[in-house]
Structure formats: C-alpha cells, structure tokens
C-alpha cells in the first residue's frame, strides 16, 4: 500500500541574538513561527493522517501542536528526528561577527565531508531513515508527518536523491515550515521525494 511521510521543518524561532541553538532546550517559536505552525496545521487537514512523530526539541513540538489539534492525534516524540549535534551551539555564529572569527574555532573545520564540527552526515542519515520508516509503519497505510530540523532533513533528502552530502548551507531547499514529502511504494520502499512550502507567504525577506 503506497503512502507518504511528510517531513516538516519547524517554524521560525525567537532568536534576536542569532545564536546557533542546536540541541539546546527552551528555544520557542517566534510570533511568526507560531503563524507558520498554524498554517501547517491547516495544510495538514487535507491528509488522512495516521501518525505524528516529532523531534523532542521545543520548537518542533510547538510546530506540531496545531497538527495534533487538527487531527485529534497524539504526538509521538522520536529522538531520531532531533537537530544535528554541533560543537558551536550556544554561540553567535558567523565568519565576521561570531564564533568563527576566533582562531581557536578553526581546528574544528578541517573536514567538511564528515563534518568535523558536528554529527557525522552518515549518522544523521541512519537515524532519520529509521525515524521515517517508523512513522510510516505507525501510520499503517495512511500518511504520516514528522517534524524535524533543516540540516537532518536536507541530508536525508540528499541521500535519497543520491546527491553529494558536502554542500553550501545557503542553498538548501528546506525553508522554515517547509514540507519534504517522502513517498513509499506498495512494497514499503522509498519511491521519490517532493517538496512544498505551505507557509511561503510568511517567510522573512532575504537580505
């Protein structure tokens, strides 16, 4: 029986200091992020939803809440959907105005293919694949939604589409509150990926 797991990136986070928040607890959605979450909740009403699996981080849980309310479905928290680990989390991040201006940080940048500053890409792929297969199984023939984070979603999609994992973060096709839909065939194998942006009208303008 064919089915789809829709992997949603969380909405905008309240982060005026531009901190790399990573896996830190307590980062909530901004007002615009809450609007994004409501928009995703409305979008999800077109689905016959059988499972809602969510990263344990607050911003993902808040994004999932309107979906859960729209379908009267409980949230299943899955650690496999968590943000990628990064040694720079908790610090302002940038080449000219953040942690990267300090030479002490440069030793962590020696291998962008792994990457050397955080969770290996292969590890992200393994846990994300396990998470989407678990959600697909739990949905039992219906659609499923997973709420996760930009880098793990992008690396998962890159692996499925046989793209190289080394990439320019500015060119990821995974905007806030976007939906990366992973389609399964009748035999339960991944058959393709599509992408959409239900909250495009709420995205901040690029500077």
KOLTILO-24885 format. One record per residue: x, y, z of N, C-alpha, C, O in turn. Coordinates in steps of 0.001 Angstrom, whole numbers, plus 500000, padded with zeros to 6 digits. Layout:
N
XYZXYZXYZXYZ/...
END
This chain:
207
500843498811500000500000500000500000500886501250500000501681501443500920/500757502084498994501594503290498906501183504290499975500025504340500390/502152505085500413501906506079501455502987507144501392503939507034500619/502829508183502218503782509292502216504076509723503648503174509811504481/505349509991503918505756510612505171506185512039504844507149512251504109/505474513003505386505760514416505157506675514915506278506274514958507441/507896515289505925508865515729506926508856517255506956509318517911506022/508329517800508032508131519244508174509295519853508958509689519337510004/509831520936508446510792521706509238510006522631510176508973523176509787/510485522806511390509803523661512369509713525109511872510397525495510924/508867525894512523508707527302512181509822528176512748510744527699513408/509706529459512470510730530417512883510865530457514412509873530415515140/512110530539514874512416530565516305512679532000516757513248532799516013/512262532317517975512579533621518580514064533618518944514472532972519909/514859534336518173516322534274518325516955535604517906517703535652516930/516658536684518640517160538003518231518681538133518265519241538982517572/519350537308519056520815537385519166521527536529518127522757536495518093/520772535839517283521338534998516217522284533934516772523396533748516278/521817533244517806522585532175518421522370530876517643521266530611517167/523421530071517515523274528737516942522721527845518056523479527368518900/521398527616518063520777526982519220520902525469519224520850524859520292/521063524847518070521324523416518019520340522595518819519129522695518624/520863521782519723520034520909520544519699521507521910519147520818522768/520027522768522117519727523369523406518218523405523657517447523672522735/517793523139524888516363523201525211515885524638525355516685525555525537/514589524822525271513998526110525622513854527118524506513378528227524749/514244526779523297514087527726522190512676527590521624512308526545521087/511897528655521752510494528624521364510289529294519998511183529962519478/509106529102519440508761529762518191508535531254518421508063531669519480/508877532043517419508526533465517420507045533608517083506381532612516796/506525534822517112505126535030516720504910534580515281503905533943514965/505862534915514412505736534475513019505839532951512938505147532324512137/506697532357513762506809530902513799505516530240514218505161529179513705/504804530862515152503510530337515572502501530418514426501683529515514249/502561531502513650501699531605512461502025530504511465501133529908510862/503326530242511301503745529170510402503181527833510862502694527039510057/503255527596512168502736526337512708501237526207512454500760525131512092/500489527299512641499058527271512371498783526999510895497843526283510550/499615527579510026499465527353508586499690525888508242498951525310507445/500714525291508846500976523874508613499821523018509143499452522011508539/499266523431510267498102522719510790496945522730509812496289521709509608/496690523890509203495632523996508195495958523160506969495096522458506440/497203523235506522497628522439505354497408520954505604496986520225504705/497691520505506819497625519071507120496211518506507068496032517290507001/495209519374507097493824518905507104493447518174505820492446517459505791/494226518340504770493955517628503516494425516167503579494128515385502676/495152515797504635495742514467504738494863513535505562494125513966506448/494960512274505254494396511226506111495549510775507000496302509869506645/495675511411508149496894511287508958496797510125509942495832509999510696/497825509284509912497841508128510800498899508175511878498857507379512817/499862509104511764500924509190512770501560510567512713501695511163511644/501949511062513882502630512351514011503831512149514922503684512048516140/505024512090514328506261511853515060507102513124515046507248513759514001/507656513501516198508212514841516356509523514806517132509683514040518082/510445515644516710511681515882517455511342516314518885510317516959519105/512185515967519855511896516361521237512101517843521532511684518309522592/512722518593520639513037519989520918511780520860520883510857520601520111/511757521884521718510553522692521935510008523285520646508796523267520430/510860523803519796510395524460518567509672523484517641508744523867516928/510102522221517656509431521205516840508100520797517472507099520630516777/508100520642518781506869520277519477505805521358519294504630521045519101/506215522636519353505268523734519167504750523765517728503587524094517496/505596523427516774505160523374515373504151522263515156503232522397514349/504324521168515877503431520012515711502083520187516385501115519523516013/502005521071517370500780521179518170499524521455517341498508520800517572/499542522405516376498329522625515578497957521426514698496781521214514401/498952520651514284498663519440513510497930518440514388496927517853513980/498443518251515605497815517319516539496380517729516835495487516885516908/496163519041517008494821519538517306493882519340516121492715518990516296/494402519569514907493562519454513710493073518027513482491990517820512936/493865517050513897493529515648513631493140514876514893492823513688514834/493168515570516036492900514891517302493771513651517441493295512558517749/495062513858517203496034512765517223497131513115518219497472514286518385/497676512116518872498730512372519848500088512503519162500315511942518091/500977513248519794502341513418519303503213512292519848503236512043521053/503921511622518961504935510647519363506292511309519250506702511695518155/506994511446520355508316512074520338509362511050519924509444509966520501/510162511402518918511176510487518379512530511192518403512731512182517698/513447510689519205514792511269519312515532511223517976516454512008517751/515139510321517102515796510218515806515576511409514912516272511562513909/514608512272515255514288513451514443514944514724514980514670515817514484/515803514590515985516400515749516635517366516494515711517815515951514702/517676517724516062518647518532515322520016517850515347520307517064516247/520847518155514359522210517635514333523040518269515450522920519463515722/523863517473516080524764517995517113525815518892516465526257518640515344/526213519952517191527189520912516652527965521511517826527364521990518787/529284521486517750530090521969518874529972523479519063530374523997520105/529433524190518088529319525642518191527977526093518775527733527295518887/527102525153519148525791525563519625525911526390520905526794526174521735/524994527339521028525006528239522173525823529496521949525929530342522837/526403529621520755527251530773520460526735531496519216526115530879518350/526993532817519128526680533510517869527544532941516773528727532678516987/526971532748515597527678532021514547527792532872513295526784533319512745/529006533094512849529240533857511631530728533999511395531527533821512314/531100534316510177532516534452509849533073535749510405534183535760510936/532329536847510296532845538132510729532389538578512098533030539426512718/531274538014512589530703538533513827530371537459514849529683537734515832/530844536253514633530501535166515546531710534346515934532846534815515880/531443533099516330532497532252516854533586531964515826534725531694516207/533269532013514540534254531673513511535361532707513360536348532452512670/535215533871513993536282534865513909537441534521514843538511535123514763/537216533541515734538247533166516686539062531994516146538492530954515818/540385532140516047541224531050515520541068529733516269541305528668515697/540671529788517546540505528553518310539398527662517745539371526457517994/538479528274516977537383527503516387537794526824515094537155525861514670/538852527312514464539198526825513129539621525360513114539473524677512101/540149524877514245540606523481514299539458522497514102539681521329513781/538234522971514295537082522082514140536558522034512706535603521313512419/537175522794511812536645522935510453537457522175509414537308522411508215/538305521276509860539261520650508953538637519666507968539208519410506908/537481519114508303536899518095507424535420518362507162534569517887507913/535098519119506104533689519416505811532911518216505287531682518261505234/533594517149504900532898515979504360532267515137505471531337514374505207/532753515261506701532253514393507785530962514903508414530046514081508436/530725516076508915531672517179509085532363517115510458531838516522511401/533532517727510549534354517624511753533823518460512914534270518275514046/532876519381512666532364520245513735531083519716514370530535520344515276/530606518574513906529341518100514464529048516658514132529951515888513803/527790516295514218527352514927513987527652514493512554527310515218511619/528266513358512357528573512886511000527305512764510153526241512383510641/527451513099508872526299513021507973525715511610507919524495511445507913/526567510601507881526069509224507788525224508863509007524249508120508892/525594509384510164524819509129511371523450509797511288522447509229511719/523417511005510730522134511693510543521237510910509603520040510771509855/521803510399508527521019509632507557520428508389508207519252508081508017/521243507680508968520795506437509602519618506681510537518617505965510477/519731507688511401518648507917512368517400508510511715516279508203512123/517592509361510701516434509930510028515684508878509217514453508877509196/516409507988508553515747506894507838514963506014508802513831505624508514/515561505705509938514864504891510930513594505589511402512565504946511610/513669506894511568512516507662512051511384507682511032510222507507511400/511706507895509750510626507969508763510020506594508486508824506490508217/510827505548508547510266504205508383509378503858509578508345503207509420/509781504292510770508956504044511956507630504784511857506587504241512219/507665506023511369506435506798511216505535506179510155504316506112510320/506147505728509069505364505096508008504686503819508509503532503550508173/505395503048509299504815501818509856503682502142510822502638501489510812/503899503165511663502878503531512642501607504045511972500508503866512496/501761504686510809500599505235510101499730504153509475498557504386509183/500299502974509268499533501804508823498736502077507543497531501834507476/499438502583506541498797502807505247498291504214505027497987504593503896/498195504998506096497818506402505971499077507258505836500193506742505887/498893508548505667500038509449505653500562509655507074499836509482508052/501835510028507162502449510373508437503118511731508294503484512142507192/503274512422509412504044513662509463505152513493510496504918513011511605/506358513896510116507480514005511043507891515476511098507980516128510058/508136515995512277508608517374512415510053517328512891510365516749513931/510931517956512100512351517866512382513030519210512099512421520265512276/514290519168511659515131520350511563515846520385510219515984519359509554/516298521570509825516755521761508453517884520824508026517758520129507018/518979520795508775520121520003508316519801518514508209520091517924507168/519222517874509224518907516447509059517940516170507911518059515156507224/516976517079507705516038516882506591516775516966505260516570516140504371/517635517972505136518346518162503864519309517010503582519412516552502445/520009516543504608520943515436504425520193514155504069520654513377503234/519043513934504697518215512784504349517785512851502886517918511871502153/517275513997502462516844514144501074518020513955500120517882513303499085/519173514521500465520352514381499607520737512923499431521105512498498335/520652512157500513520985510734500435519984509990499554520375509165498728/518704510277499724517672509606498927517844509915497443517664509044496591/518195511168497146518335511595495745519756511427495214520082511919494134/520594510735495970521967510424495541522779511666495212523548511697494251/522583512711496052523366513937495914524536513889496885524470513211497910/525593514599496567526721514622497499526311515347498779525508516279498746/526864514914499893526466515449501185527146516774501499526579517604502210/528339516984500987529014518272501156528263519320500350528015519118499162/527893520444500978527030521402500301527181522790500905527782522955501966/526638523768500228526574525144500715525277525296501503524198525176500924/525354525561502824524122525661503626523131526700503115521930526584503359/523625527714502409522750528766501899521876528277500750520909528941500377/522214527118500191521490526628499023520587525432499347520084524773498438/520381525153500626519466524074500986518025524448500608517567525554500893/517338523534499981515914523744499690515121523152500846514615522032500773/515029523939501918514357523455503122514049524669503995514651524849505054/513115525493503550512793526727504257512005526434505528511564525309505761/511842527461506337511053527329507559509645526830507246508999527313506316/509177525863508027507836525282507873507607524675506489506469524589506027/508675524261505836508529523590504543508212522111504747508322521581505852/507819521463503663507431520056503720508219519274502667508076519513501468/509041518351503122509758517423502251509029516093502333509110515401503348/508324515733501281507448514553501301508179513353500718508661513391499585/508254512303501497508948511083501092507903510022500796507139509619501673/507881509580499556506837508674499073507308507218499106508444506903498754/506410506354499533506688504924499618505822504171498616504664504526498399/506389503124498002505634502330497040504854501221497755504830501151498984/504220500362496959503372499304497514504155498299498355503580497593499183/505455498239498141506282497293498889506948497943500102507760497314500779/506604499196500372507155499873501537508539500438501352509237500716502327/508950500613500094510261501185499792510101502623499310509075502981498732/511110503435499549511051504835499137511071504926497614511941504352496958/510102505655497060509986505756495606510287507158495077510457507333493871/510355508147495950510635509502495469510428510543496546509964510247497647/510788511784496198510690512911497127510082514109496397510438514387495252/509174514810497052508680516088496546508802517128497656508964516796498830/508721518392497252508963519479498203507924520572498013507545520884496884/507460521159499122506497522254499034506699523212500199507347522881501192/506131524405500058506270525457501068504894526052501381504561527122500873/504098525381502201502765525901502532502790527258503219501817528008503143/503889527580503888503991528852504617504903529852503908505480530730504549/505030529722502603505917530607501846505585532088502082506488532923502139/504308532410502215503890533804502371504356534393503719504317535608503913/504786533542504625505238534008505920506754534054506057507268534490507087/507462533618505050508926533587505145509492535005505204509039535890504478/510481535217506070511110536556506135511831536862504833512352535964504171/511856538130504475512550538530503253514048538324503396514624538604504447/514668537838502346516119537641502368516825538975502200516447539791501359/517852539187503007518616540447502954519834540278502072520606541221501898/
END
